[in-house]
Amino acid sequence: MRFKDKVALITGAGSGIGRAAALAFAEAGAKVVVSDVNEDGGKATVAQIKQAGGTAFFRRCNVTSYRAVVELVDETVSTYGRLDIALNNAGIGGSRVPTSSYELAEWDQVIGVNQTGVFYCMREELKVMSKQGSGCVVNVSSIAGMRALPMTIAYTASKHAVIGMTKTAALEYARYGIRVNAVCPVFTETPMVEALVGEQKELADKLVKTIPMRRFGQVEDIVNAIFWLCDDKSSFVTGQSLAIDGGQTA
């Protein structure tokens, strides 16, 4: 099995890309820590893993709380003894409004989850991995981390920041045998994008037309890339931000 006996910690694993990744890592033999603020969603992910014969437990964690992140990583190590893979996936979208109308409280919330939350997670994950002398971190950015996405100032800022943090940590920890990369999905069929598009067929059609392959991403597209970045087959790849976008950024 591809990740047999590896320990994978996944934030935002109650739905979407996080859930798909948790199920896939478990199927590939990893012991999975499922984390989310959505307890029902997170527990449902664990139930699916166990029903398929995998190993996992759920820990509620709001990544904007440093104490909660510390406790999450501590429980991971106390339960499984190590941490091999960290997928920092928790994120929120925020409102679609012009910059001058963006609410200050919402700015703080989006930056708190998408940017500060990734920093908190990496800070604690890298402590564990550097002691082990091994590990792989994948941060979930976005095509909005590579280009402008109008009407989403906080989301765009936070996802650009994730790419910068990924590069910085990759350079700092390469000497410890740790790789740090990011994935940058285009609009993917997840609850977040469904909430964005809703019943607006015209908006959905408009967004699809920006993608040369003329479709939204599927969670499997993103998970396959994450798998590669966590696999020994990509052992010389670090500090990269991989666009999974059907050609949009090109």
HELIX and SHEET records of a PDB file:
HELIX    1   1 GLY A   16  GLU A   27  1                                  12    
HELIX    2   2 GLU A   39  GLN A   51  1                                  13    
HELIX    3   3 TYR A   66  TYR A   80  1                                  15    
HELIX    4   4 THR A   99  SER A  101  5                                   3    
HELIX    5   5 LEU A  104  ILE A  111  1                                   8    
HELIX    6   6 GLY A  112  THR A  116  3                                   5    
HELIX    7   7 GLY A  117  GLN A  132  1                                  16    
HELIX    8   8 ILE A  143  GLY A  145  5                                   3    
HELIX    9   9 ILE A  153  TYR A  173  1                                  21    
HELIX   10  10 ALA A  174  TYR A  176  5                                   3    
HELIX   11  11 PRO A  191  VAL A  197  1                                   7    
HELIX   12  12 LYS A  201  LYS A  209  1                                   9    
HELIX   13  13 VAL A  219  CYS A  230  1                                  12    
HELIX   14  14 ASP A  232  SER A  234  5                                   3    
SHEET    1   A 7 THR A  55  ARG A  60  0                                        
SHEET    2   A 7 LYS A  31  ASP A  36  1                                        
SHEET    3   A 7 VAL A   7  ILE A  10  1                                        
SHEET    4   A 7 ILE A  85  ASN A  88  1                                        
SHEET    5   A 7 GLY A 135  VAL A 140  1                                        
SHEET    6   A 7 ILE A 178  PRO A 185  1                                        
SHEET    7   A 7 SER A 241  ILE A 244  1                                        
END                                                                             
